[in-house]
Amino acid sequence: MNPGSATELEILIIDDDPFVRESVQLFLESEGIQVRSASGGEEGLAMLHQREPDVALVDLRMPRIDGLDVLREFKKIAPEVEVVMATGAATLESALAAMRLGAYSYIEKPIVDLQKDLLEVLLRAAERRKLRQTNRDLQRELQLTLHRLEAQQRERRATEAGFPVDQLLRKIASATEDQLQDLIFSTIPTGCRALLFVRKDQLLIPCSSSSTQLPAEHFSLPVGRFTDPGERWREADFPDLLPEKEAAVVLPLFWLGRLEGLFVIDADHAEIPGMPPLTYLRCVADAAAALLGSIGSRSSATTG
């Protein structure tokens, strides 16, 4: 990281020693770095909740909440923040413990050479954070591009097969959230028994049904059973929901790589318009995934 970019950094110092805290802050600010400081672990974690720094410099030995506990909380709350541990009583055991918990580095006090032993370590930690963010952004852009291409391919296949994609997309654009939920079942073929599960944290909860009884909410499925965004369908037994059926068609509803819900469909007596039943039902599932994704995007925009 070049020196000119140091002004874009923010360092959070967490140290109960006022002399160390203030002297390090003055030095870093003289280098053009933004600095916030906390006199203990509780205050430091409160500052983390307010705003994430690029790097945190955390003293290992502090009263009430020691540095390792602070490090654990940082990795739970803001795992992307790099943490550099500092202590005047360094031991191999404590250094290894900090590194195992995800610390970027470990420096000893007193810090003799502020430029080499402190500033360069913090700048390297900040560079690592920046590279990870850049990598994550590039991966996200790649995923979005791949999903757009996949969506275009799905739309082309569905249009060629006679599925009313354009009409449905126009309805999605102008629909309210309540209308979006109704639209999910509007494409289900006549006579098709279907259950819709929607994602709630790490569970898939039964939400709506068509031509069959909606099960109790406790009849949930773990999200971890469906991990492949490329999965088109599978067969599975649902004796409590469809007791007379040996197997039903299960269609995962992925949107931008994230599982948003699940369709469970008994299509034996469905009126499928002139195309292979599973192909048409996959079109239905793709439309439902887009609708659930639209609902989620609107909710995220509303909550900020």
Secondary structure, DSSP 8 states (H G I E B T S, - for coil): --GGGGGG-EEEEE-S-HHHHHHHHHHHHHTT-EEEEESSHHHHHHHHHH---SEEEEES--SSS-HHHHHHHHHHH-TTSEEEEEESS--HHHHHHHHHTT-SEEEESS-S-IIIIIIHHHHHHHHHHHHHHHHHHHHHHHHHHHHHHHHHHHHHHHHHHT--HHHHHHHHHH--HHHHHHHHHHTS-TT-EEEEEEEETTEEEEEEEESS----TT--EEGGG---TT---EEE--TTTSTT-S-EEEEEEEETTEEEEEEEEE-TT----SS-HHHHHHHHHHHHHHHHHHHHHHHHHHH-
